[in-house]
C-alpha cells in the first residue's frame, strides 16, 4: 500500500509541478512589455496536457480505490497514438523523437481504457525522462503482440 501511495503521489505531483512551471512561464511571456502571445499559447497548450496527465492519474487512482474496472473493447494502436499526441510536446521539448511501428489489423482487447492510458503514459514518460540528456528516440516497435514497448 505504501508503494502504491508513493507511486500515486509521484504520478500526480509531477504533472502538477509541470503545470505550475508552464503557467508561470506563460504569465511571464504575457507580462512582457510586448507580450509573446505565440509562446504563451504554446505554453497554455502544454498546460492543458500536463493537467490532463494529472487527471488521468487521479482517474486511475479512483478506479484502484473503488476496485471497479470499466472494461471495454480498446484499440491499443489508437490508444498509443492518443498518448503520443498528448506527450509530443514533452518529447519535443528535449528534441526526442517518438516513432511508432504499430502492427495494423490487431484485434481490440478487453481492458480498462484509463489503466492502459496510464501504463502507456508511464512508459513513454519514463523513456523521455531517461533520454533527456541524450539525442535519442523512444520507439514503439511493430509486433504481433500489442503492448510491446522498447525504450
N, CA, C and O of each residue as an XYZ file, in Angstrom:
604
protein
N       0.820     -1.186      0.000
C       0.000      0.000      0.000
C       0.871      1.260      0.000
O       0.537      2.252     -0.647
N       1.981      1.212      0.724
C       2.910      2.340      0.766
C       3.499      2.638     -0.605
O       3.629      3.797     -0.999
N       3.860      1.566     -1.337
C       4.408      1.750     -2.678
C       3.369      2.365     -3.610
O       3.693      3.241     -4.412
N       2.123      1.908     -3.508
C       1.054      2.446     -4.337
C       0.843      3.923     -4.030
O       0.670      4.728     -4.945
N       0.856      4.284     -2.750
C       0.672      5.676     -2.354
C       1.813      6.541     -2.861
O       1.583      7.635     -3.377
N       3.048      6.058     -2.718
C       4.208      6.813     -3.199
C       4.155      6.980     -4.715
O       4.451      8.054     -5.238
N       3.782      5.925     -5.408
C       3.678      5.973     -6.861
C       2.603      6.967     -7.291
O       2.814      7.763     -8.206
N       1.467      6.916     -6.636
C       0.377      7.824     -6.962
C       0.793      9.270     -6.689
O       0.522     10.157     -7.499
N       1.444      9.507     -5.562
C       1.887     10.859     -5.232
C       2.822     11.385     -6.322
O       2.710     12.540     -6.732
N       3.738     10.546     -6.788
C       4.658     10.949     -7.862
C       3.889     11.223     -9.143
O       4.141     12.225     -9.811
N       2.952     10.345     -9.497
C       2.209     10.486    -10.746
C       1.337     11.729    -10.758
O       1.068     12.284    -11.824
N       0.895     12.171     -9.603
C       0.077     13.381     -9.533
C       0.965     14.615     -9.363
O       0.723     15.642     -9.998
N       1.980     14.525     -8.522
C       2.855     15.666     -8.255
C       3.606     16.113     -9.505
O       3.744     17.312     -9.745
N       4.091     15.168    -10.301
C       4.889     15.516    -11.476
C       4.101     16.358    -12.477
O       4.590     17.418    -12.868
N       2.903     15.945    -12.916
C       2.187     16.795    -13.868
C       1.713     18.117    -13.263
O       1.616     19.119    -13.971
N       1.416     18.129    -11.956
C       1.012     19.388    -11.332
C       2.205     20.339    -11.278
O       2.056     21.530    -11.554
N       3.379     19.832    -10.929
C       4.586     20.663    -10.918
C       4.888     21.206    -12.308
O       5.224     22.379    -12.469
N       4.762     20.338    -13.308
C       4.989     20.773    -14.686
C       3.968     21.839    -15.081
O       4.313     22.809    -15.756
N       2.719     21.663    -14.666
C       1.671     22.634    -14.990
C       1.961     23.986    -14.336
O       1.785     25.025    -14.972
N       2.402     23.989    -13.079
C       2.720     25.243    -12.388
C       3.878     25.947    -13.087
O       3.827     27.158    -13.301
N       4.918     25.202    -13.443
C       6.064     25.780    -14.143
C       5.628     26.371    -15.481
O       6.023     27.483    -15.833
N       4.820     25.632    -16.216
C       4.342     26.097    -17.511
C       3.478     27.344    -17.351
O       3.589     28.282    -18.141
N       2.630     27.359    -16.345
C       1.767     28.517    -16.108
C       2.601     29.752    -15.761
O       2.314     30.845    -16.251
N       3.615     29.594    -14.934
C       4.498     30.717    -14.587
C       5.188     31.255    -15.843
O       5.301     32.467    -16.027
N       5.646     30.347    -16.699
C       6.292     30.756    -17.942
C       5.315     31.509    -18.831
O       5.652     32.546    -19.403
N       4.114     30.984    -18.940
C       3.067     31.618    -19.739
C       2.802     33.044    -19.238
O       2.729     33.978    -20.036
N       2.660     33.205    -17.941
C       2.409     34.526    -17.365
C       3.576     35.477    -17.604
O       3.375     36.666    -17.850
N       4.800     34.946    -17.530
C       5.989     35.771    -17.785
C       5.971     36.285    -19.223
O       6.245     37.460    -19.466
N       5.645     35.396    -20.188
C       5.605     35.809    -21.587
C       4.491     36.829    -21.825
O       4.662     37.753    -22.620
N       3.371     36.672    -21.155
C       2.273     37.622    -21.323
C       2.546     38.941    -20.610
O       1.997     39.974    -20.995
N       3.389     38.923    -19.573
C       3.686     40.117    -18.793
C       4.782     40.988    -19.368
O       5.103     42.027    -18.790
N       5.363     40.598    -20.481
C       6.420     41.404    -21.106
C       5.841     42.717    -21.638
O       4.632     42.843    -21.833
N       6.733     43.698    -21.870
C       6.293     44.963    -22.463
C       5.560     44.702    -23.776
O       4.534     45.317    -24.067
N       6.106     43.784    -24.555
C       5.429     43.314    -25.766
C       5.147     41.828    -25.559
O       6.021     40.995    -25.802
N       3.933     41.487    -25.111
C       3.618     40.084    -24.800
C       3.904     39.154    -25.972
O       3.602     39.466    -27.124
N       4.488     38.016    -25.655
C       4.756     36.995    -26.677
C       3.584     36.020    -26.659
O       3.614     34.992    -25.983
N       2.560     36.369    -27.415
C       1.316     35.598    -27.423
C       1.533     34.205    -27.999
O       0.937     33.244    -27.512
N       2.373     34.071    -29.025
C       2.616     32.754    -29.638
C       3.245     31.806    -28.620
O       2.805     30.665    -28.481
N       4.271     32.272    -27.909
C       4.918     31.432    -26.889
C       3.950     31.120    -25.756
O       3.912     29.993    -25.263
N       3.168     32.114    -25.343
C       2.196     31.897    -24.268
C       1.143     30.885    -24.699
O       0.696     30.070    -23.892
N       0.750     30.932    -25.956
C      -0.238     29.978    -26.473
C       0.318     28.559    -26.448
O      -0.385     27.621    -26.069
N       1.576     28.399    -26.851
C       2.216     27.074    -26.791
C       2.295     26.586    -25.351
O       2.041     25.415    -25.069
N       2.647     27.491    -24.442
C       2.728     27.117    -23.027
C       1.349     26.712    -22.505
O       1.232     25.758    -21.736
N       0.315     27.427    -22.919
C      -1.042     27.073    -22.486
C      -1.426     25.693    -23.003
O      -2.104     24.939    -22.305
N      -1.002     25.355    -24.215
C      -1.271     24.016    -24.761
C      -0.571     22.948    -23.928
O      -1.151     21.899    -23.648
N       0.679     23.212    -23.528
C       1.400     22.264    -22.670
C       0.717     22.147    -21.312
O       0.674     21.068    -20.720
N       0.188     23.255    -20.826
C      -0.516     23.258    -19.550
C      -1.725     22.330    -19.604
O      -1.968     21.565    -18.670
N      -2.472     22.396    -20.683
C      -3.631     21.515    -20.845
C      -3.187     20.055    -20.801
O      -3.836     19.228    -20.161
N      -2.097     19.739    -21.468
C      -1.602     18.363    -21.499
C      -1.136     17.916    -20.118
O      -1.399     16.785    -19.709
N      -0.443     18.801    -19.394
C       0.025     18.442    -18.050
C      -1.152     18.181    -17.115
O      -1.140     17.219    -16.347
N      -2.158     19.030    -17.181
C      -3.333     18.850    -16.323
C      -4.076     17.574    -16.714
O      -4.571     16.851    -15.849
N      -4.155     17.300    -18.014
C      -4.802     16.073    -18.474
C      -4.090     14.847    -17.912
O      -4.739     13.896    -17.478
N      -2.749     14.866    -17.917
C      -1.986     13.754    -17.338
C      -2.336     13.568    -15.875
O      -2.519     12.442    -15.413
N      -2.430     14.680    -15.139
C      -2.791     14.592    -13.722
C      -4.182     14.023    -13.527
O      -4.416     13.240    -12.606
N      -5.110     14.416    -14.394
C      -6.475     13.899    -14.294
C      -6.532     12.405    -14.584
O      -7.276     11.673    -13.932
N      -5.752     11.951    -15.557
C      -5.708     10.518    -15.851
C      -5.188      9.770    -14.633
O      -5.704      8.705    -14.295
N      -4.172     10.314    -13.969
C      -3.638      9.683    -12.763
C      -4.698      9.615    -11.665
O      -4.832      8.601    -10.980
N      -5.447     10.703    -11.508
C      -6.500     10.710    -10.493
C      -7.607      9.717    -10.830
O      -8.115      9.030     -9.944
N      -7.984      9.637    -12.104
C      -8.993      8.669    -12.516
C      -8.505      7.254    -12.239
O      -9.256      6.403    -11.763
N      -7.249      7.023    -12.541
C      -6.667      5.710    -12.316
C      -6.699      5.371    -10.827
O      -7.032      4.247    -10.451
N      -6.356      6.337     -9.989
C      -6.388      6.113     -8.548
C      -7.809      5.806     -8.079
O      -8.014      4.913     -7.257
N      -8.777      6.536     -8.595
C     -10.165      6.311     -8.201
C     -10.598      4.898     -8.576
O     -11.333      4.258     -7.824
N     -10.156      4.412     -9.713
C     -10.505      3.051    -10.114
C      -9.901      2.022     -9.166
O     -10.567      1.066     -8.767
N      -8.617      2.226     -8.803
C      -7.981      1.301     -7.881
C      -8.674      1.331     -6.521
O      -8.893      0.293     -5.897
N      -9.010      2.533     -6.079
C      -9.614      2.691     -4.769
C     -10.970      1.986     -4.706
O     -11.283      1.307     -3.729
N     -11.755      2.155     -5.742
C     -13.069      1.533     -5.771
C     -12.989      0.056     -6.111
O     -13.904     -0.709     -5.809
N     -11.904     -0.339     -6.734
C     -11.774     -1.723     -7.146
C     -12.661     -2.057     -8.328
O     -12.895     -3.229     -8.624
N     -13.157     -1.032     -9.006
C     -14.061     -1.229    -10.130
C     -13.297     -0.993    -11.428
O     -12.674      0.052    -11.620
N     -13.355     -1.964    -12.294
C     -12.747     -1.805    -13.608
C     -13.849     -1.526    -14.617
O     -14.917     -2.136    -14.575
N     -13.581     -0.614    -15.506
C     -14.525     -0.299    -16.573
C     -13.976     -0.895    -17.856
O     -13.357     -0.200    -18.662
N     -14.201     -2.159    -18.036
C     -13.662     -2.859    -19.201
C     -14.502     -2.560    -20.437
O     -15.730     -2.483    -20.396
N     -13.775     -2.398    -21.535
C     -14.397     -2.159    -22.830
C     -13.431     -2.635    -23.902
O     -12.263     -2.900    -23.618
N     -13.911     -2.742    -25.122
C     -13.030     -3.097    -26.225
C     -12.187     -1.875    -26.569
O     -12.716     -0.799    -26.851
N     -10.871     -2.056    -26.543
C      -9.942     -0.952    -26.756
C      -9.033     -1.273    -27.932
O      -8.482     -2.370    -28.025
N      -8.883     -0.308    -28.824
C      -7.924     -0.392    -29.921
C      -6.588      0.110    -29.372
O      -6.413      1.313    -29.179
N      -5.665     -0.783    -29.125
C      -4.395     -0.438    -28.481
C      -3.602      0.544    -29.345
O      -3.000      1.479    -28.817
N      -3.592      0.346    -30.660
C      -2.868      1.269    -31.543
C      -3.432      2.683    -31.430
O      -2.680      3.655    -31.355
N      -4.742      2.790    -31.419
C      -5.386      4.105    -31.301
C      -5.007      4.754    -29.972
O      -4.719      5.950    -29.921
N      -5.009      3.972    -28.909
C      -4.657      4.483    -27.597
C      -3.210      4.968    -27.563
O      -2.915      6.015    -26.988
N      -2.309      4.204    -28.181
C      -0.895      4.612    -28.249
C      -0.774      5.924    -29.013
O      -0.051      6.826    -28.588
N      -1.476      6.036    -30.138
C      -1.425      7.279    -30.920
C      -1.931      8.465    -30.101
O      -1.355      9.552    -30.163
N      -2.996      8.265    -29.340
C      -3.528      9.333    -28.485
C      -2.489      9.775    -27.459
O      -2.311     10.971    -27.230
N      -1.807      8.819    -26.845
C      -0.822      9.157    -25.828
C       0.380      9.876    -26.448
O       0.978     10.748    -25.817
N       0.727      9.510    -27.681
C       1.830     10.184    -28.370
C       1.470     11.643    -28.624
O       2.297     12.533    -28.427
N       0.234     11.889    -29.061
C      -0.211     13.268    -29.270
C      -0.151     14.027    -27.952
O       0.316     15.165    -27.912
N      -0.613     13.414    -26.888
C      -0.629     14.042    -25.579
C       0.778     14.385    -25.095
O       0.984     15.424    -24.468
N       1.747     13.513    -25.383
C       3.105     13.693    -24.856
C       4.087     14.263    -25.876
O       5.272     14.403    -25.571
N       3.628     14.589    -27.064
C       4.551     15.041    -28.112
C       5.288     16.319    -27.734
O       6.473     16.457    -28.039
N       4.609     17.257    -27.076
C       5.306     18.497    -26.717
C       6.366     18.247    -25.653
O       7.417     18.889    -25.656
N       6.092     17.315    -24.742
C       7.093     16.956    -23.727
C       8.328     16.362    -24.386
O       9.453     16.695    -24.012
N       8.130     15.486    -25.360
C       9.260     14.880    -26.073
C      10.007     15.929    -26.888
O      11.237     15.966    -26.871
N       9.277     16.779    -27.599
C       9.945     17.768    -28.452
C      10.694     18.807    -27.629
O      11.662     19.399    -28.107
N      10.253     19.031    -26.402
C      10.973     19.961    -25.522
C      12.426     19.527    -25.331
O      13.305     20.362    -25.116
N      12.673     18.223    -25.408
C      14.023     17.683    -25.235
C      14.590     17.138    -26.541
O      15.555     16.374    -26.530
N      13.991     17.530    -27.671
C      14.434     17.088    -29.003
C      14.437     15.570    -29.119
O      15.352     14.987    -29.699
N      13.420     14.942    -28.572
C      13.280     13.488    -28.632
C      12.176     13.165    -29.631
O      11.099     13.759    -29.607
N      12.466     12.226    -30.495
C      11.505     11.779    -31.488
C      10.821     10.513    -30.987
O      11.479      9.585    -30.515
N       9.500     10.483    -31.092
C       8.752      9.268    -30.773
C       8.278      8.696    -32.100
O       7.491      9.319    -32.814
N       8.756      7.530    -32.414
C       8.438      6.889    -33.693
C       7.660      5.617    -33.407
O       8.000      4.867    -32.492
N       6.626      5.377    -34.183
C       5.843      4.160    -33.990
C       5.947      3.256    -35.205
O       6.044      3.717    -36.343
N       5.925      2.001    -34.943
C       5.812      0.960    -35.962
C       4.793     -0.025    -35.418
O       5.142     -1.094    -34.918
N       3.535      0.355    -35.524
C       2.466     -0.434    -34.921
C       1.956     -1.471    -35.913
O       1.817     -1.195    -37.104
N       1.686     -2.646    -35.415
C       1.112     -3.699    -36.252
C      -0.332     -3.340    -36.547
O      -1.114     -3.093    -35.629
N      -0.685     -3.310    -37.810
C      -2.057     -2.974    -38.193
C      -2.950     -4.210    -38.123
O      -2.470     -5.341    -38.193
N      -4.225     -3.984    -37.985
C      -5.187     -5.076    -38.007
C      -5.255     -5.899    -36.737
O      -5.788     -7.009    -36.744
N      -4.722     -5.369    -35.646
C      -4.798     -6.115    -34.381
C      -6.230     -6.102    -33.864
O      -6.946     -5.116    -34.039
N      -6.645     -7.175    -33.236
C      -7.989     -7.165    -32.653
C      -8.011     -6.232    -31.442
O      -6.990     -6.007    -30.792
N      -9.183     -5.702    -31.159
C      -9.334     -4.893    -29.956
C      -9.209     -5.810    -28.747
O      -9.506     -7.003    -28.823
N      -8.765     -5.238    -27.630
C      -8.614     -6.018    -26.405
C      -9.623     -5.533    -25.369
O      -9.966     -4.351    -25.335
N     -10.087     -6.433    -24.538
C     -10.998     -6.075    -23.455
C     -10.135     -5.588    -22.295
O      -9.390     -6.360    -21.691
N     -10.247     -4.290    -21.992
C      -9.387     -3.715    -20.962
C     -10.017     -2.450    -20.415
O     -10.991     -1.931    -20.960
N      -9.440     -1.967    -19.330
C      -9.835     -0.680    -18.781
C      -9.011      0.388    -19.503
O      -7.789      0.433    -19.368
N      -9.677      1.230    -20.256
C      -9.006      2.220    -21.100
C      -8.105      3.155    -20.290
O      -6.974      3.423    -20.695
N      -8.593      3.651    -19.155
C      -7.825      4.588    -18.339
C      -6.554      3.929    -17.806
O      -5.493      4.553    -17.776
N      -6.663      2.671    -17.386
C      -5.470      1.986    -16.890
C      -4.440      1.798    -18.000
O      -3.243      1.970    -17.772
N      -4.899      1.445    -19.201
C      -3.958      1.311    -20.319
C      -3.333      2.654    -20.668
O      -2.143      2.722    -20.973
N      -4.122      3.720    -20.625
C      -3.564      5.056    -20.857
C      -2.446      5.329    -19.855
O      -1.382      5.833    -20.215
N      -2.700      4.994    -18.607
C      -1.708      5.232    -17.555
C      -0.439      4.418    -17.809
O       0.668      4.928    -17.639
N      -0.594      3.168    -18.211
C       0.563      2.313    -18.492
C       1.397      2.909    -19.615
O       2.610      3.066    -19.475
N       0.751      3.243    -20.730
C       1.499      3.798    -21.868
C       2.081      5.163    -21.547
O       3.195      5.474    -21.969
N       1.347      5.980    -20.807
C       1.883      7.280    -20.431
C       3.132      7.114    -19.570
O       4.142      7.780    -19.795
N       3.054      6.221    -18.585
C       4.219      5.997    -17.725
C       5.410      5.481    -18.516
O       6.533      5.940    -18.312
N       5.180      4.532    -19.414
C       6.280      4.002    -20.222
C       6.904      5.092    -21.092
O       8.127      5.201    -21.179
N       6.070      5.885    -21.724
C       6.582      6.944    -22.594
C       7.295      8.027    -21.795
O       8.359      8.496    -22.201
N       6.719      8.432    -20.659
C       7.373      9.442    -19.829
C       8.685      8.929    -19.255
O       9.659      9.678    -19.171
N       8.721      7.662    -18.859
C       9.975      7.086    -18.376
C      11.022      7.079    -19.479
O      12.190      7.378    -19.230
N      10.608      6.738    -20.707
C      11.530      6.768    -21.842
C      12.030      8.174    -22.114
O      13.223      8.377    -22.339
N      11.135      9.139    -22.097
C      11.519     10.538    -22.319
C      12.463     10.992    -21.221
O      13.487     11.619    -21.495
N      12.123     10.681    -19.989
C      12.957     11.079    -18.857
C      14.357     10.473    -18.956
O      15.348     11.142    -18.663
N      14.435      9.223    -19.366
C      15.735      8.542    -19.483
C      16.567      9.116    -20.619
O      17.796      9.045    -20.585
N      15.908      9.685    -21.627
C      16.623     10.149    -22.808
C      16.856     11.659    -22.824
O      17.430     12.166    -23.788
N      16.446     12.379    -21.821
C      16.553     13.842    -21.815
C      17.972     14.334    -22.110
O      18.159     15.328    -22.812
N      18.946     13.646    -21.579
C      20.334     14.084    -21.719
C      20.998     13.565    -22.990
O      22.161     13.880    -23.247
N      20.297     12.793    -23.772
C      20.879     12.185    -24.967
C      20.038     12.552    -26.177
O      18.852     12.857    -26.054
N      20.656     12.520    -27.333
C      19.886     12.616    -28.564
C      19.451     11.195    -28.858
O      20.289     10.326    -29.100
N      18.161     10.952    -28.841
C      17.709      9.575    -28.932
C      16.287      9.501    -29.445
O      15.668     10.506    -29.795
N      15.804      8.309    -29.476
C      14.463      8.029    -29.968
C      13.818      6.980    -29.084
O      14.428      5.960    -28.765
N      12.579      7.239    -28.689
C      11.783      6.246    -27.979
C      10.925      5.593    -29.044
O      10.174      6.277    -29.738
N      11.024      4.292    -29.182
C      10.368      3.605    -30.289
C       9.393      2.564    -29.784
O       9.695      1.800    -28.867
N       8.215      2.543    -30.395
C       7.230      1.502    -30.123
C       7.249      0.596    -31.334
O       6.645      0.927    -32.353
N       7.929     -0.545    -31.254
C       8.173     -1.377    -32.437
C       6.939     -2.137    -32.913
O       5.978     -2.359    -32.175
N       7.015     -2.517    -34.163
C       5.964     -3.355    -34.744
C       6.025     -4.718    -34.080
O       7.097     -5.267    -33.829
N       4.851     -5.243    -33.805
C       4.791     -6.539    -33.154
C       3.416     -7.130    -33.378
O       2.441     -6.399    -33.551
N       3.336     -8.420    -33.376
C       2.023     -9.045    -33.451
C       1.343     -8.994    -32.094
O       0.128     -9.171    -31.997
N       2.116     -8.756    -31.055
C       1.571     -8.671    -29.706
C       1.449     -7.192    -29.336
O       2.448     -6.473    -29.355
N       0.228     -6.719    -28.996
C       0.127     -5.344    -28.550
C       0.825     -5.169    -27.206
O       1.103     -6.143    -26.507
N       1.097     -3.942    -26.863
C       1.692     -3.578    -25.576
C       3.152     -3.938    -25.465
O       3.672     -4.036    -24.354
N       3.834     -4.139    -26.579
C       5.284     -4.332    -26.542
C       5.920     -2.977    -26.738
O       5.692     -2.328    -27.759
N       6.712     -2.537    -25.779
C       7.317     -1.228    -25.850
C       8.814     -1.379    -25.669
O       9.273     -2.096    -24.780
N       9.563     -0.708    -26.506
C      11.010     -0.779    -26.465
C      11.538      0.615    -26.183
O      11.376      1.505    -27.018
N      12.168      0.838    -25.027
C      12.682      2.165    -24.693
C      14.174      2.110    -24.563
O      14.807      3.128    -24.284
